[in-house]
Amino acid sequence: MTEGGTALPWQVVREDGNGNRYRVAWYATRDEAQRLAESLDGREEGTLYCVEHAGDAGRAQHAGHAHHAERVEQGAP
């Protein structure tokens, strides 16, 4: 994802207790993404906010920007 031509490779991903995952923000640096993930983590029981690099899909690290939720993958029914 890019914003104004700037690459935003660091993503904040929300994962709920059912395994549903949504991208909620993109950042230029890992530190920016990590700050958001840490500020959101723990607000809702059973919900995690992770930081992932766009090139490392599926390898989450617990935890200028763009925001909008996008489903990453769906958990078990």
C-alpha positions as CSV (number, residue, x, y, z in Angstrom):
1,M,0.0,0.0,0.0
2,T,1.2,3.5,-0.7
3,E,0.1,7.0,0.4
4,G,1.0,9.8,-1.9
5,G,3.6,7.6,-3.6
6,T,5.3,6.6,-0.3
7,A,5.6,2.9,0.4
8,L,3.8,1.8,3.6
9,P,5.1,-1.7,4.1
10,W,4.3,-2.1,7.9
11,Q,0.8,-3.3,8.6
12,V,-1.2,-3.4,11.9
13,V,-3.5,-6.5,11.8
14,R,-6.4,-7.1,14.2
15,E,-7.1,-10.7,15.1
16,D,-10.3,-11.7,17.0
17,G,-10.9,-14.8,19.1
18,N,-12.4,-16.6,16.1
19,G,-9.2,-16.2,14.0
20,N,-10.6,-13.5,11.7
21,R,-7.9,-11.1,10.7
22,Y,-8.2,-7.5,9.4
23,R,-5.6,-5.1,8.3
24,V,-6.4,-1.8,10.1
25,A,-3.5,0.5,9.3
26,W,-0.3,0.8,7.2
27,Y,2.9,2.7,8.2
28,A,6.2,3.6,6.7
29,T,8.1,2.3,9.8
30,R,7.8,-0.6,12.1
31,D,8.1,1.7,15.1
32,E,5.0,3.6,14.1
33,A,3.0,0.5,13.5
34,Q,4.2,-1.0,16.8
35,R,3.1,2.1,18.7
36,L,-0.5,1.8,17.4
37,A,-0.6,-2.0,18.0
38,E,0.5,-1.6,21.6
39,S,-2.0,1.2,22.2
40,L,-4.8,-1.0,20.9
41,D,-3.8,-4.3,22.3
42,G,-5.6,-5.4,25.4
43,R,-8.6,-3.2,24.9
44,E,-10.9,-6.1,23.9
45,E,-10.7,-9.5,25.5
46,G,-9.6,-12.1,22.9
47,T,-8.4,-9.6,20.4
48,L,-4.8,-9.2,19.3
49,Y,-3.1,-6.4,17.3
50,C,0.0,-7.5,15.5
51,V,2.6,-5.9,13.3
52,E,3.5,-7.5,10.0
53,H,5.7,-6.5,7.1
54,A,3.8,-6.6,3.7
55,G,6.5,-9.0,2.4
56,D,6.2,-11.3,5.4
57,A,2.5,-12.2,5.3
58,G,1.6,-14.6,8.0
59,R,4.7,-13.9,10.2
60,A,3.2,-11.6,12.8
61,Q,5.1,-9.9,15.5
62,H,2.8,-9.3,18.6
63,A,2.6,-6.3,19.8
64,G,2.7,9.1,7.3
65,H,-0.1,6.2,7.7
66,A,-3.3,5.0,6.1
67,H,-6.3,3.5,7.8
68,H,-9.1,1.2,6.7
69,A,-10.1,-2.3,7.7
70,E,-9.5,-5.1,5.2
71,R,-10.1,-8.8,5.9
72,V,-6.8,-10.7,5.7
73,E,-8.1,-14.2,6.4
74,Q,-11.1,-15.8,8.0
75,G,-11.0,-18.1,11.0
76,A,-12.9,-21.3,11.5
77,P,-16.7,-21.0,11.4
